[in-house]
Amino acid sequence: MPCLNVSIVLYKTPFEDVRRIVLALRGSRWVKHVYLIDNSPARNGQMDALPAVYVFNGRNLGYGAAHNIAIRKTLEENVPFHLVVNADVQLQADILEMLLHFMHKNSKIGLLVPKVFYPDGEIQYLCKLLPTPLDLWGRRFLPAAWMRKRMERFELRGSGYDKVMNVPYLSGCFMLFRAETLRQVGLFDERFFLYPEDVDMTRRIHRCYETVFYPEVSVIHAHGHGSYKSMKLLWVHIVNMCRYFNKWGWFWDKERRLFNRRCLDAYIPLKK
């Protein structure tokens, strides 16, 4: 079965978090290289002791641009799969073999993600429809009661999260890509500094491949919700989402309507 490379983007990331996930990944015989792409302002010499390739950028390139450094290495080396994962993810090494096996058997899949839980065991609803401005701004700035039903629909909660699903937007804490797919659709769009690069990438892949949620395996993700705690990150989120809608359309987006309708029809039961 083919191997994979892994990339983890760092920004002032605690060393223990990095050490934990690198050692977990190294527990799998299918991992060829683990790339640590560091956007921090200062180099962390502790990273050199880890069984990984440490790349210090000297400045914050942004999330997608940093991952692209490692993805280009994967394409140059003709490694067939590439995993993008956050440092705050906890995983068991054996899930990688299960994910690779499933993806290797299903050539139509360009992107695969597992089920994701919070550390307390609560599920993270990371399978989503392509967002409208109301989905994003309403969730953030309107009373939760006003948006509850819309958010349940947006996050496909009615699906049960208990079946394999082909979804147009998969959140990006753990994304397993087929390298051939990235050659065809391109790398992360570096115009997005942070936040919408995962929806943009999933959407582009969804045009030509399946972008699949696979609930048979799971990981744990701390998920810091940074833009809910920092005004600076909130501003970054707003600016980059504006760039996303400038690219794809704010209110008139025929492809969004098509992809979302197809997904809802497939996985959300009709109310009787």
N, C-alpha and C positions, 0 to 999 in steps of 0.2 A: 504494500500500500504506500502511496506517495507521502513525502514528508512536508513539513511546513516551517516557515519562519514566523517569528513573533515580534511585534513592536509595541513598546510601552513608552508613552511620552511623559516626561517628568517636568515638574515645576515646583521647586522647593519641597519635593516629596520626601517624607520621612524614610530614612534608609531601611528601617525594619520592614516597612510595607513593601519596599522594592525587593529586599532580600527574600521575604516570604514568597512572593509570587514567582520570582526567578527560580528559586529552588523547587517550587511546585511544578513549574513548567519543565524543568530539567529532569523531573521524575518520569517524563514521557520519552520513549525512544524515538518518537516521530518528530521531535523538535530538532531542527538543524541549527538555527541561530536565534538567539534572543537579542534584539536590539533595544538598548536603552537610549532614547533620544532626549537629551536634557536641554530644556529651554530656560533653565534657572540662570540668575545673574552671576552665580559663582560656581566654579567646578567643584564637584564632590568626589574627592579622591577615594572614598570608601567604595565607590561603585566599581573601581578597577579590580577589586578582590572577588567580584561575583563572576560566575560562569556565563558572561554575556558580553556583547560588543557595546562599549560605552561611547556615545557620540555627544560631545559637549558643543552646543551651538554658540554659546557666548551671548545670546540674546533670545528673546521670546519670539519665535517665528510664528506661533499659533499652532493649534492642535493638528489640523489637517496637514499643514505644510511640514510639520515635524514627522508625522507618520509617513509622509511621502518619501522622505529620505530613506527609510527602511524598505518601503515597498519597491522603490527603484532597485534596491539591492536584490530583492526577491526576483524581480523580473530579469535582471542581469544574470542571475545565477540559475535561472530556469527552475526555480523551486515552485512546485505546482499549487501550493496553498499559502495564504498569509493570514495570520491572526492579529487583529488590532484589539488590544485589551487594556483596561485601566489598571493602574497599580493598586487600587483599593478593591480589586476583585479577589475573592478566595475561591480556589478550585481544587479538585482532585485530578491528578495527572491522567487517570484512566478515561476521563470524559473526552479527551482529545482524540483518542483512538475511535471512540464511538461516533463522534462528530465527523471525523475524516471518513470512516467507513460508510456512513450514511450519505455523505456528500459524494464520495467516489462512486457509489452505486447509482446516484441520481444526477446525471450530467446536465440536466436543465437548471440545477440550482447554482446560482452565482454567488449567493450570500446566505449564510446560515448562522442563526443565533440560538442559544439555549434558553431555558426558563431561568429567570433571575429572581432571587429573593433578597430581602433586607436581612441584616444580621439577626433580627428578632423572629425571622421565619415568615414574615408577611411578604406576599408576592408583589413584585414590581410590574406594573402594567405598562410594558415597554413596546407592545405591538400597537401601532397607531395608524389611523387614516392620515393621508396627506393633509397638513393643517391649512385652515383658512386664517385670516387675521383675527377673526373673532375667537377661534379656538385658543390662540396663544395669548392675545391681550385680555380676553375675557377671563380666562383661567387665572391670570395674574392680578387683574385690577378690579374685577366685578365680584360681588358677594358669591360665596361658594354655592349657596342654595340656588341662585339663579342659573348657575352653570352645571349643576350636578348631572342632569340627564344628558346634556350635550357632551360632557366629559366622559360619561360612561360609554356613549356611542363612539367618541373620538378614540378612546383607549380600548375599544372592542371588548369591554368587560362581559358582554353578553355571550361571547364565544365560549366562556368557561376556561380558557387558557389550558385546555386539556387535550388538544389535538394539533397535529401538524397543520400550519396555516401559511399561505402565500400572501404576505402583507406588504403594502407599499411603503411603509415607514417603520423601520426597526431602530430603536435607540442604540447608541453606539458604545456601550461599555465593554461589549464582547462581540466582535464581528469577524467571522471566519469567511474569507474571500477565496474564490477560485482565481488564480493568477491570470488565467486566460480571459476571465471576465474583465479584470482591471486593464489588460492590454486593449480590450475592445472599447470600454466605456470611459477610460481615463482614471486618473488618480483623484484624491480629494481636491475639491475646488479651493485653491488657496486664497481666493477673495474672502472666504469666511474665516475669520480669526478664531472663532470659538462658537459652539452651539449648533448651528444648522448644517454642519458638514455631514452629519449622519443622515438627516432626512434627504439632503440633496443627493448623496451617494446612493442611498437605497432606491430613490426614485429613478435615477439614471439606469441602475442595474435592472430594476423592475420592468423597464421597457423591453428588455431582450432576454432576461432570465427570470427564474423564480427567486424571490427573496423570502426565505423560509424561517419560521419559528418552529423549533424542534423541542417539545417539552419533555422528551424522554430522559434528558440530562439537565442538570441545573448547576448554577454557580451562585455565590453570595456576593453582593455588591453594596458597599457602604452608602454610596450615592449622597454626596454632600449638599446638593441643592445650593450651589455657591451663589447663584444670582438672587436667591431669596435672603441671603445673609449679608451681601456686599453691594453697596450702591454702585461701585465701580463695575462689578461683574453684571449687575442689572443693566447698566448703560451699554456694556459690550454686547449683552444679549439682544437688547433692542436694536442697536445699530446693525448687527449681523442678520437679524431676522428681517429688517428692512431690505438688506441686500438680497436675501433669499427671495422675498416677494417681488423685488425689482427684477430679478432674473426670471421667475416663473409666472408671475402674474398675481395681482392682489385679489381682485374680485372675479375676473374673467379668466378661468383656467380650465379649459375643456378636458385636458388630460387628468387633472385632479379629480374632476367629477366622474370621469370614466373609471379610474382606478379605485376610487372610494366606493362607488356603486357596486362594482364587481366584487370587492372585498366584503361589503355588507351582505350582499345577496348570498355569498358563499358560506359565511360563518355566523351571521346573526339570525337566529330564528325569528320568523314573523310572529307577531303577537296575534293571538286568536281573539 
